Amino acid sequence: MSILYFLKKSLIHSILKRKQKKSPFDIERSEHFELPTDAETNFNNSYYFSAHHVNGESLFLRLGLRGNGESEIWFAYRDSEHLYNCPMSLCTTNNSPIKVFCEEIGSKWKILFDGELECLDSPAEKKKAHFEGTFTATAPIFDFFLHANLKPMAEAFAKEKWSRNFFKEVQKNNQTHYEQPGILTGELTIGEEKKSIDMPALRDHSFGKRDWDYMDKHVWLMALLENGDVLNISMVSYPAIRNICVGNLYHNGKSISAIKIHTPDDLIQNGKGADSFTVHCHLENGENLLIKATREIHIPYSFSENQYHLLEGIGNFIINDIKARGIIEFGFNKDSKRW
């Protein structure tokens, strides 16, 4: 790397560090955030809950409230026999089958789903479904900017050509994004069948501008390890910043940031994403993780009038010989030249 790269890296690290100190996490505002009445279509307030057990059971849901009065809807459940998915992916917010409520700030959320689920093993079969669940936190909130080690972000900034337009692009696509491990409990009814839910989980909350078409591609891995740890890795490419690789490991209730993330495998696979691959991750405490991921199934979603395609995969992991289960998510812009 050139001297200029190291100078830029040092400068942006100092700027981001000062910004961290001046912007403490406002947990009450974040937990009770509501869309402004004049929010634009690309402004999103997104709630995501994802629960998995190494025995093969999975449940995830997402409520993405948009500025135009519509909501992006995900709800899927996987057991040992079938995969169920909500066929509705977009609706008016007033008619959303998913409702989420903060019962205790930073600690407890109530989740309701009342709609239809389609068994993807037999697409003609749709059943009435109801879920009433509670997410209870088991560790503190992790904000991806305020609580992270800033080294990977500074490196990503330093690799780009700086200009007034560069910093303008970065600023206008800024958003708040945080996560928290916990336990999801409740009861899911599909048709006449009742299923008791009690699984390790992760919740994710983000709000701000989200222009899906602005993204080139992304990979998100979320693994719930059988020893109680939680791993989260994001690899994202935007036109302004092309290689953002960040992540963290929750261990014994504390978050350890990733400072180097690398995969030797082709994750694009012509816009389909890889079914199996490896990731090497170096943590700030000096520990190295060898992550082996295997995608089991995926559900496709489209955004920005089909300009951005997302494959929400469920799969299994081996992380330094420890079993895990969770999400393997790939996203690709329709314009393959941007990959």
N, C-alpha and C positions, 0 to 999 in steps of 0.2 A: 504494500500500500504506500501511496505517496505521502510526503510531509503534509500536503494540503488536506488530505483525508483525515489525518490525525488531529490537525488543528481544528477542522470543522467538527469532528467528533467531540473534542474537548469543549468547544464553544457551545454546541447544542446541548451537551450534557449539563453544563453549568446553567444554561437558560431553563431547561426543563426542571432541574433541581430547585431553582428559585421559584418556579411556578408551582411545584409541589408544595413547598413550604407556605406559599401565599394562599393556597386553595385547599384547606382541610376538607375532609369528606363530610358533607352535610347529610347525615343519615335520615333525619326527619323529612327534609325536602325530597330526597331521592325516593324514599319508601312511599311517600304520599303524592308523588309527582302526577300531575294531570296535564293533558294536552292543552296548550293555549287555544282560546276560541278562534284565533286567526291563524292557526298552524297550517302550513302548506301541505300538499299531498305527500311530499317526500319526508315529512316530519313523522317520526314513529316512536311510540311508547310501547316497548316489547317486553312481555313477560314469558319466560320459558322455564319449564320444569321437566326434568329428565331423571327417571328412576330405573335402576337396573340391578339384577341379581345374577350372580355367576351360575345359577341353576338354569339360566336361559330365559328368564322372564324380564320383560321391559315395558315401560310406559313412558311416553313423552307427550307434551302438549305445549302449544304456544298461542298466545294472544297478542297480536301485533296491532295496536290501535293506531290508525292513520289520521292525518290531518283533514282528510276529505270526508270523514264520517264513516269510513269503512274499516273493517278489521280483517287481518290475515289470521286464518284459523288452522291450527294443526292439532290433531289428537290421534294417537296410535297406541295400540296395545299388542304385545306379542307374548304368547304363552308357548308351551311345548308343542302345540299342535297347529295353531292358526295365527295369522296376522290380521288384525282389525285396524281399519283406518276410517277417519271421518271423511266422507266424500266432499264435504263443503270446505273450500279453501279460502273463500272470500265472501264476506257478507256485510250488510250494514251493521254498525256497532250496536244499534238498539236491538238487533235480532241475533246477536252473537250467542252460540250455544255454550261458550266458555265465559265464566265470570271468575275473577280473582279478587280477594280482599285481604288487606293487611290487618291482621288481628293484634300482633305485637311487633313493634318496630324492630327490625333486625333479628327477629326470632321466629315468628309464626305467620303463615299464610293459609287462608282457606281457598280451596279450589272447587268449582262446580262445573260439571259438563252435563248438558241435557240435550241430546240430539240423536243422530243415527250413526251407526258404525257399519262399514261394509267389510265383509270377510274377503280378503284379497285372494284367498284360495278358491273362492267361488263367487266371482264378482256380482252375480245376479242377486245374491243374498244380502239384504240390508236389514238390520235389526235396531229397534229402539235401544238406546243406551243411556245410562245415568252414572255419573261418578261424583262422589262427594269425598273429598280428601283434605288432609292437612299436611302441610310441609312444616317441619320443625327443625330449626337450625342446630347444627352440632359444632360449628366453628364460626369465627368472625367473618364479616364481609371482606371481600378482596376487590378493591377498585383497580381496574387495569392500568390506570395512569398514576393514581396517587399512592398506591401501595407496592408498585412493581419496581424491580431493579431497572434503572433507566438505560443501562448499557446497550441492550439490543436495539432500543428505539433510537438512541444516539447514533449507532452504527448504520441503521437504515437511512436516517437523515443524511449522514455524511457521504453516503454513496451516490446521492443525487446531485444534479446540477442546480445550484441555488439561484433564485431570481425573485423578483417581487411577485410574479405570478405563482411561483412555487409555494411561497409562504401563504399567499392568498388562498390557494387551493387547499392547503393543509388546514387552515383555520376554518374555512366554511364547511368542512366535512367533519368537524369535531363533534363528539358526543360523549355522554356519560355512559359507562359500561362497567357493571360489577357483578360478582357471583358469590355464591355461598353454598357450602355443603350442608346436607341435612338428611332427614328421614321422611319419606312420603308414606303416609298411612291412610287408609280409607276403604271404601267398598265400591267396586265397579260392577254394575249390572248390565249384561248384554242379553237382550231378549229375556228369557226366564232364568238365565244362569247368573249367579252371584259369585264374585271373586273378591277375596280379601287381599288388600294391597298393603304390603309392609316391606319396603325396599330402601336401600341407600339411594340418595338422590343429590342432585345439584340444581339450584335455581340460578337463573341468569336474568338480569334486568338491565335494559339499555334504553336511553331516550336521547333524541336529537335528530339531526338530519340523517336520513338513510336513503340514498339514491342507489338502488340496486344496480342500475345500469352503469354507475360510475366505477363499480368494481370490475377488475379484470378476471380474477379467480381467487379462490380461497380454499383452505383446508382447515377443518376444526376437529380436533380429537378430544374426547372427554371420557376418561376411564375411571370407573369406581372399582378400586382394588379390594380383594377379599380380606386384606389386613386392615381395612378402614381408611387407607389413603385415597386421595382423589387427585388425578392428573388432568391438566388442561393445557392444550397446545393449539395455538392459532398461527397459521401461515397465510398471509394476505398480500395481495398485489393490487395497488391502485395506480392510475396514470402518474400521479405525483410521486408516490413512494412505492417502489416495486417489490421490495423484499422485507416485509415486516414479519419477524418470527419471534413470538413471545409465548410465555407459558409459565405455569407454576405447579408445584406439588404441595398439596396439603398433607402434612405429616404430624401426627399427634396434636392436631388442632392449630398448627402454625403453618403459614405459607412460606415456601421456599421458591424463589424465582428461578426460571431457566435463563441462562445467559448465552447458550449456544444450542441451536437446533439444526439438525441436518438429516436428510434422507437420501440414500443412494439410489432409490428406486424411482421409476417414472410414475408419478401420481396422477398425471393428466389422463392417460389412456384414451386419447381421442375424445375427451369430454365425458367419459363414463366413470372416471375415477378408478383407482386400483382396488382389486378385491383382497389383495394381501400385499403387505409392504413392511419395511422396517424404518424406524426413526431413532437417531442417536441424539440424546439430550444431555447437556452438561449443566448442572445446577450451581447456583452461587456458593453453596457450601462445599463444593468440590466433588460431589457425588455425580456419577455418570449413570444414565438410564439407557438400557437397550429395550426398545419398545417394538414388539412384533404384533401387528394388527391384522385381523381377518374380518372382512365385511361379510355379514350373514345375509342381510336383505337391505333394500333401501326403498324409500318412498320419494317420488319426484315432486317438486314444487317449482312454479314459475312466477317471476315478478317483472314489473315494468313492461307490461304487454309482451311477455315472452322474451325480453332482452336478456334476462339473467335466469339461469337454470340452476336449481339447487337439488342435490341428492342427499336426503337425510337418511343415513345408514345406521343400522344397528349391528354391532359386532362384538367380537371377543379380542382380548389382548393378553399377551404375556409380557410382563414388565419386570426385568431382572428375575425371571423365574416365578413371579407371583401372578396368579390369574386375576383377570379383571374383565369387566363388561361395560359397554357404554356406547357412545355415539362416534361414528365415522362420517363426517359431513364434507361433501365436496360441492363447490360452486363454480360455475363457469359462465362468462359472458357469451352471448350468442355469437359475437364476432371472435372467431377462433384466432385471429391474428393478434389478439390482445393477451393470449395465454403465455 
